[in-house]
Amino acid sequence: MILLGGPISPYVRIVRVQIEHCGLQNQVEVRMVATRVPDSPVHMHNPTGKIPTLIVDERHAIGEARLICEHLDGCHYGAPFAPTQQTLAARAFEGMALGFLDGMAVWIREARRPSNEQAPSIIQQEQARALRCIEYFSTDPSWQDAPLDYARTCIGITLWRMRHSLPDFDWPAKFPDLASWHQAFMAQPQVECTGPPQA
């Protein structure tokens, strides 16, 4: 199998964390490719052009990080990284994590536009959403001690990408306990080795 992605995509990095965490390095080749260009190699396998895209065989490619992680869970014998059978509480928690990730992606896309093309209202809405989510995850930190899975990785990688691309959003100063968890999360070998190349 081949995973197509980009070096700073949070969605790609989540799948890469699973590959490392579940010991799938010999089953999945990770390729960093150009995206958002007319001749992106992703288009040959996934007409949406989205990353990550997992090429399973000559006929099948899977898009969307959650679906890829579900497929990869069938390739190892450990605990599922992206379980399909969840309690209502676990499903609700993962939904919050996914919404946090998606909102951050919208914020970054808007912030990358030329200043005269940005919509301040969108940036304000997404910053407010991010703060609500961070406060939600900080209110009951019991989730932080659970095993690594898709939801927790979503939260950790979203916080990383915020620090990478939105450095003026100083959430660690307001939520030091969450910042401590995040520091420990990022130091895990299966997370640390998936970081973008150093300049």
Buried (B, 14 or more C-beta within 10 A) or exposed (E): BBBBBBEBBBBBBBBBBBBBBBEBEEEBEBEBBEBEEEEBBBBEBBEEBBBBBBBEEEEEBBBBBBEBBBBBBEEBEEEBBBBEEBEEEBEEBBEBBBBBBBBBBBBBEBBEEEEEEEEEEBBEBBBEBBBBBBEEBBEEEEBBEEEBBBBBBBBBBBBBBBBEBBEEBEBBEEBEEBBEBBEEBBEBEBBEEBBEEEE
